[in-house]
Amino acid sequence: MQDNKMIIETIVTGFLEENCYVIIKGNKCLVVDPGDDYLKIKEKIGNNKVIGVLITHSHADHIGALRHFLTSRTIKIFKKSSTQEKEYEIGDFKFKVIFTPGHSIDSISFYFEEEKIMFVGDFIFKNTIGRCDLPGGNEKQMKESLEKIKTYSDNITLYPGHGEITNLKAEKENNEFLK
């Protein structure tokens, strides 16, 4: 019997220290935001088969190594332009796409409801939020996205695009932007 426990590996990539995540279940994996340092990412993938790449937004520090995954037609790319706000299933992975614009026009979050984890890119960081002053950023959309995320359960672990992992309860209590 195959072990279907989810393992999440973090690889800090590039000069902006972007968090790339490799999510492993059984012998298959998803890669979240392949920022840079493809060889470091490939090392964490190991012998697992990549079946999908999840892109929270298309800023260069989050997609620098994406081209290495585009060479295989068996790898599905999930990004704003190719998704809807709904649930997706690929292999043993099941997640919901949530549109969370504000940091960028194409910001989305990936919510793995069964595991109570969410990959939020540069939408939310521990005790703060992503910048809205870059091209495609929008403060009004950010406020709307923050209101939307507040409706989710407190016990969700948040995996941001930079910095430390946090959880929604702590952010609702300590993040001035979520109060």
Rosetta silent file (secondary structure, phi, psi, omega in degrees, C-alpha in Angstrom):
SEQUENCE: MQDNKMIIETIVTGFLEENCYVIIKGNKCLVVDPGDDYLKIKEKIGNNKVIGVLITHSHADHIGALRHFLTSRTIKIFKKSSTQEKEYEIGDFKFKVIFTPGHSIDSISFYFEEEKIMFVGDFIFKNTIGRCDLPGGNEKQMKESLEKIKTYSDNITLYPGHGEITNLKAEKENNEFLK
SCORE:     score description
SCORE:     0.000 S_00000001
   1 L     0.000  133.242 -178.468    0.000    0.000    0.000 S_00000001
   2 L   -80.627  139.853  177.683    1.312    3.406   -0.988 S_00000001
   3 L   -78.521  121.261 -178.598    1.693    6.083    1.667 S_00000001
   4 L  -106.834   25.551  175.245   -0.507    9.026    0.718 S_00000001
   5 L   -73.488  137.596 -179.721    0.612   11.415    3.416 S_00000001
   6 L   -82.218  131.281  175.548    1.457   14.816    1.969 S_00000001
   7 E  -114.894  133.682  179.136    5.050   15.989    2.386 S_00000001
   8 E  -118.472  118.964  176.839    5.919   19.641    1.734 S_00000001
   9 E  -104.734  137.888  178.249    9.519   20.582    0.971 S_00000001
  10 E  -108.888  132.156  174.870   10.562   24.247    0.888 S_00000001
  11 E  -122.898  118.592  177.628   13.336   25.510   -1.391 S_00000001
  12 E   -86.158  121.993 -172.582   14.389   29.146   -0.960 S_00000001
  13 E  -121.924  152.206  170.652   15.388   30.402   -4.406 S_00000001
  14 L    68.337  174.663 -176.006   16.987   33.430   -5.995 S_00000001
  15 L   -72.700  -17.676  176.164   18.247   36.724   -4.651 S_00000001
  16 L   -92.456    6.163  177.284   14.759   37.693   -3.402 S_00000001
  17 L    50.944   55.717  179.285   14.663   34.469   -1.357 S_00000001
  18 E   -78.361  141.466  177.010   11.400   33.241   -2.855 S_00000001
  19 E   -88.028  114.214  169.360    9.778   30.125   -1.357 S_00000001
  20 E   -99.663  140.614  179.635    9.301   27.341   -3.892 S_00000001
  21 E  -121.473  138.907  171.651    7.409   24.332   -2.548 S_00000001
  22 E  -112.694  118.263 -178.361    7.489   20.708   -3.676 S_00000001
  23 E  -103.646  118.439 -174.139    4.376   18.865   -2.509 S_00000001
  24 E  -114.590  134.333  172.839    4.855   15.098   -2.539 S_00000001
  25 E  -139.570  124.462 -176.192    2.224   12.358   -2.224 S_00000001
  26 L    62.624 -124.327  177.688    3.171    8.783   -2.962 S_00000001
  27 L  -116.387   20.263  178.416    5.720    9.088   -5.777 S_00000001
  28 E  -118.410  157.349 -179.771    4.119   12.078   -7.505 S_00000001
  29 E  -148.459  160.495  171.595    4.537   15.774   -6.797 S_00000001
  30 E  -115.576  147.692  176.085    3.400   19.281   -7.527 S_00000001
  31 E  -115.001  126.982  178.351    5.771   22.249   -7.663 S_00000001
  32 E  -104.355  124.091  175.796    4.512   25.606   -6.370 S_00000001
  33 L    50.702   71.337  177.605    6.178   28.760   -7.741 S_00000001
  34 L   -72.146   84.733 -170.314    9.443   27.448   -9.268 S_00000001
  35 L   -65.687  -50.896 -174.791   11.281   30.720   -8.702 S_00000001
  36 L  -171.094 -171.644  175.041   14.859   30.026   -9.663 S_00000001
  37 L    53.276   54.573 -177.245   17.658   27.586   -8.840 S_00000001
  38 H   -52.486  -38.481 -178.501   16.187   24.746  -10.900 S_00000001
  39 H   -63.624  -37.513  175.798   18.899   22.327   -9.775 S_00000001
  40 H   -65.377  -39.041  179.210   17.949   22.860   -6.107 S_00000001
  41 H   -67.029  -45.778 -179.192   14.290   22.275   -6.989 S_00000001
  42 H   -60.080  -37.536  178.546   15.138   19.176   -9.025 S_00000001
  43 H   -62.084  -42.072  178.699   17.128   17.818   -6.080 S_00000001
  44 H   -69.922  -31.230  177.278   14.056   18.135   -3.794 S_00000001
  45 H   -65.347  -38.184  178.907   11.857   16.492   -6.449 S_00000001
  46 L    58.418 -132.290 -178.685   14.218   13.517   -6.410 S_00000001
  47 L   -89.336    4.209  179.449   12.703   10.418   -8.014 S_00000001
  48 L   -74.376  150.385  179.913    9.145   11.725   -7.724 S_00000001
  49 E   -92.687  123.058  176.723    7.191   12.425  -10.913 S_00000001
  50 E   -76.480  121.903  179.164    6.117   16.060  -11.379 S_00000001
  51 E  -112.321  -11.713  179.031    2.493   16.076  -12.531 S_00000001
  52 E  -161.669  154.024  174.829    1.679   19.755  -12.051 S_00000001
  53 E  -125.294  127.565 -179.694    3.079   23.232  -11.429 S_00000001
  54 E  -105.776  123.978 -178.183    1.052   25.770   -9.443 S_00000001
  55 L  -112.005  114.171 -179.603    1.785   29.445  -10.119 S_00000001
  56 L   -74.516  -29.793  173.755    0.460   31.911   -7.522 S_00000001
  57 L  -170.578  164.401 -169.060    1.376   34.873   -9.754 S_00000001
  58 L  -100.337   26.385  172.593    3.737   35.559  -12.624 S_00000001
  59 L   -65.788  146.841 -172.818    6.352   37.876  -11.097 S_00000001
  60 H   -53.930  -36.779 -177.765    9.839   36.845  -12.239 S_00000001
  61 H   -70.366   -9.137  179.576   10.992   35.710   -8.785 S_00000001
  62 H  -106.940  -10.397 -176.790    8.174   33.116   -8.770 S_00000001
  63 H  -130.408   14.568 -176.103    8.537   31.710  -12.293 S_00000001
  64 L   -57.023  -32.265 -178.769   12.269   31.872  -13.061 S_00000001
  65 L  -104.035    7.097 -177.935   12.609   28.080  -13.374 S_00000001
  66 H   -57.142  -38.369 -176.834    9.171   27.475  -14.938 S_00000001
  67 H   -54.756  -29.591  179.858   10.654   26.969  -18.401 S_00000001
  68 H   -69.109  -19.744 -179.113   12.260   23.715  -17.200 S_00000001
  69 H   -98.437  -10.145 -178.114    8.791   22.277  -16.547 S_00000001
  70 L   -81.514   -8.439 -176.938    7.260   23.405  -19.843 S_00000001
  71 L   -77.911  -15.334 -178.427    9.213   20.827  -21.828 S_00000001
  72 L  -108.576  125.189  178.711    6.958   17.965  -20.714 S_00000001
  73 L   -73.636  -12.811 -179.258    3.394   17.719  -21.990 S_00000001
  74 L   -83.582   -8.606  179.700    2.517   15.485  -19.043 S_00000001
  75 L   -96.433  120.036  179.649    2.981   18.379  -16.589 S_00000001
  76 E   -89.157  132.869  179.171   -0.151   20.508  -16.139 S_00000001
  77 E  -101.145  124.657  177.813    0.400   24.204  -15.387 S_00000001
  78 E  -109.288  114.494  177.430   -2.138   25.870  -13.081 S_00000001
  79 L  -146.544  172.334 -174.162   -2.117   29.680  -13.220 S_00000001
  80 H   -52.086  -45.318 -174.708   -4.711   32.460  -13.286 S_00000001
  81 H   -71.235  -13.707 -178.172   -5.143   32.421  -17.065 S_00000001
  82 H  -117.751   13.587 -178.356   -5.761   28.648  -17.153 S_00000001
  83 L  -131.246  167.502  170.641   -7.958   28.216  -14.074 S_00000001
  84 L  -125.764  166.407  175.430  -11.334   29.090  -12.624 S_00000001
  85 L   -76.850   90.318 -179.555  -12.343   29.486   -8.988 S_00000001
  86 L  -161.791 -178.656  179.430  -13.208   25.849   -8.435 S_00000001
  87 E   -91.103  141.564  177.580  -11.828   22.543   -7.195 S_00000001
  88 E  -122.705  150.282  175.310   -9.237   20.647   -9.204 S_00000001
  89 E  -132.280  128.390  176.954   -8.018   17.088   -8.917 S_00000001
  90 E  -142.149  120.756 -173.448   -4.740   15.858  -10.353 S_00000001
  91 L    58.479 -133.541  178.041   -3.343   12.493   -9.312 S_00000001
  92 L   -90.029    8.008 -177.381   -3.944   12.151   -5.544 S_00000001
  93 E   -97.724  136.549  176.771   -3.978   15.937   -5.098 S_00000001
  94 E  -133.225  125.903 -178.971   -7.187   17.894   -4.626 S_00000001
  95 E  -149.418  159.579  175.782   -7.190   21.679   -4.266 S_00000001
  96 E  -108.150  142.913  173.112   -9.322   24.751   -4.798 S_00000001
  97 E   -95.724  130.050  177.832   -8.213   27.816   -6.723 S_00000001
  98 E  -122.243  121.123  177.196   -9.089   31.114   -5.028 S_00000001
  99 E   -74.196  122.287 -177.844   -8.581   34.361   -6.948 S_00000001
 100 L  -132.578   60.272 -179.834   -6.772   36.779   -4.613 S_00000001
 101 L   -66.388  160.503 -179.932   -5.716   39.804   -6.708 S_00000001
 102 L   148.811  -60.326  174.964   -4.097   42.840   -5.097 S_00000001
 103 L   -66.189  -40.891  174.249   -0.370   42.148   -5.104 S_00000001
 104 L  -147.920  162.413 -177.605   -0.758   41.452   -8.820 S_00000001
 105 L   -66.398  -25.906 -175.880   -3.696   41.151  -11.193 S_00000001
 106 L  -106.038   20.624 -179.583   -3.055   37.395  -11.587 S_00000001
 107 L   -70.016  128.347  174.086   -2.588   36.479   -7.902 S_00000001
 108 E  -135.653  157.156  176.423   -4.282   33.237   -6.908 S_00000001
 109 E  -118.541  150.145 -179.610   -4.103   30.990   -3.864 S_00000001
 110 E  -114.852  117.525 -174.750   -4.249   27.200   -3.801 S_00000001
 111 E  -109.688  114.922  175.431   -6.261   25.678   -0.953 S_00000001
 112 E   -95.200   91.752 -169.827   -5.802   22.006   -0.069 S_00000001
 113 L   -62.409  -43.677 -178.666   -8.909   21.699    2.094 S_00000001
 114 L   -58.832  -40.071 -178.424   -8.353   18.120    3.350 S_00000001
 115 L   -89.204   -8.500 -178.381   -4.876   19.020    4.610 S_00000001
 116 L    58.193   46.151  177.181   -5.939   22.523    5.723 S_00000001
 117 E  -129.389  148.441 -179.306   -3.054   24.212    3.891 S_00000001
 118 E  -138.316  130.914  175.435   -3.016   27.152    1.500 S_00000001
 119 E   -97.422  115.736 -168.479   -0.255   28.401   -0.799 S_00000001
 120 E  -111.388    1.295  179.576   -0.746   32.171   -0.937 S_00000001
 121 E    56.432 -132.961 -179.201    2.240   33.503   -2.896 S_00000001
 122 L   -99.516   21.443  177.309    2.799   37.193   -2.172 S_00000001
 123 L   -73.262  -54.804 -179.520   -0.819   37.789   -1.076 S_00000001
 124 E  -129.859  137.968  171.791   -0.215   37.314    2.678 S_00000001
 125 E  -120.094  170.665  176.699    3.011   37.070    4.650 S_00000001
 126 L   -60.582  118.240  177.804    3.474   36.532    8.367 S_00000001
 127 L    66.053   13.982  177.125    2.052   39.713    9.985 S_00000001
 128 E  -158.690 -171.264  178.355    1.781   41.633    6.710 S_00000001
 129 E  -132.975  171.938  177.493    0.628   41.476    3.071 S_00000001
 130 L   -72.388  155.423  178.058    2.201   41.755   -0.360 S_00000001
 131 L   -62.311  148.343  176.662    2.976   45.089   -1.935 S_00000001
 132 L  -115.524    2.561 -173.766    0.301   46.716   -4.066 S_00000001
 133 L   -96.147    5.222  176.193    2.515   49.397   -5.635 S_00000001
 134 L   -87.504  161.448  177.982    4.076   47.208   -8.346 S_00000001
 135 L   -53.639  130.760 -178.606    2.618   47.102  -11.891 S_00000001
 136 L    90.254   -9.643  177.178   -0.678   45.177  -11.738 S_00000001
 137 L   -77.187  154.293 -176.440   -1.036   45.776   -8.003 S_00000001
 138 L  -157.689  114.629 -176.806   -4.289   47.232   -6.705 S_00000001
 139 H   -63.116  -39.606  179.897   -5.121   48.248   -3.123 S_00000001
 140 H   -63.313  -45.455  178.136   -8.897   47.997   -3.618 S_00000001
 141 H   -64.004  -37.222  178.089   -8.572   44.453   -4.989 S_00000001
 142 H   -60.798  -45.890  179.258   -6.233   43.569   -2.112 S_00000001
 143 H   -59.650  -42.465  178.493   -8.845   44.716    0.429 S_00000001
 144 H   -63.780  -41.470  178.723  -11.497   42.610   -1.341 S_00000001
 145 H   -65.214  -39.538  178.359   -9.176   39.566   -1.363 S_00000001
 146 H   -65.135  -39.840  176.875   -8.422   40.017    2.342 S_00000001
 147 H   -62.801  -40.242  179.357  -12.158   40.159    3.123 S_00000001
 148 H   -63.329  -45.567 -175.035  -12.618   36.952    1.117 S_00000001
 149 H   -68.512  -27.721  178.331   -9.791   35.104    2.922 S_00000001
 150 H   -62.147  -22.287 -178.327  -11.205   36.088    6.338 S_00000001
 151 L   -78.425   -9.481 -179.386  -14.193   33.824    5.648 S_00000001
 152 L   -85.102  160.442 -176.227  -11.951   30.731    5.658 S_00000001
 153 L   -60.201  141.911  179.439  -11.262   28.557    8.707 S_00000001
 154 L   -61.361  -27.781 -171.616   -8.742   29.749   11.310 S_00000001
 155 L   -87.865   23.069  178.160   -6.882   26.429   11.302 S_00000001
 156 L   -89.604  129.536  174.421   -5.433   26.770    7.788 S_00000001
 157 E   -83.404  130.919 -178.774   -1.640   26.826    7.515 S_00000001
 158 E  -103.526  128.002  177.024   -0.458   29.507    5.079 S_00000001
 159 E  -107.996  101.404 -176.191    2.610   28.938    2.911 S_00000001
 160 E   -83.605  168.036  179.492    3.735   32.366    1.637 S_00000001
 161 L   -74.591  -15.066  176.997    5.968   33.242   -1.297 S_00000001
 162 E  -148.968  148.751  173.007    8.629   34.678    1.029 S_00000001
 163 L    81.651 -161.175 -171.740    9.413   34.283    4.716 S_00000001
 164 L   -80.884  151.507  171.348    7.936   32.069    7.399 S_00000001
 165 L   -68.338  147.226  179.134    4.933   29.777    7.310 S_00000001
 166 E  -142.324 -169.674  173.960    1.997   31.079    9.371 S_00000001
 167 E  -138.974  160.843 -172.394   -1.671   30.277    9.918 S_00000001
 168 H   -65.497  -34.762  178.753   -4.885   32.119    9.286 S_00000001
 169 H   -61.034  -48.328  179.382   -5.828   32.405   12.969 S_00000001
 170 H   -61.468  -38.843 -179.688   -2.534   34.146   13.812 S_00000001
 171 H   -69.205  -39.931  177.174   -2.936   36.462   10.833 S_00000001
 172 H   -62.448  -32.469 -178.434   -6.505   37.382   11.782 S_00000001
 173 H   -85.198  -36.015 -169.871   -5.235   38.211   15.283 S_00000001
 174 H  -113.599  -18.172 -175.820   -1.865   39.876   14.519 S_00000001
 175 L   -89.271  112.362 -176.047   -1.892   41.131   10.929 S_00000001
 176 H   -57.132  -26.247 -179.010   -3.141   44.736   10.919 S_00000001
 177 H   -76.990  -16.759 -179.806   -4.368   44.301    7.330 S_00000001
 178 H  -103.735    4.315 -179.695   -6.712   41.458    8.331 S_00000001
 179 L   -86.227    0.000    0.000   -8.294   43.201   11.325 S_00000001
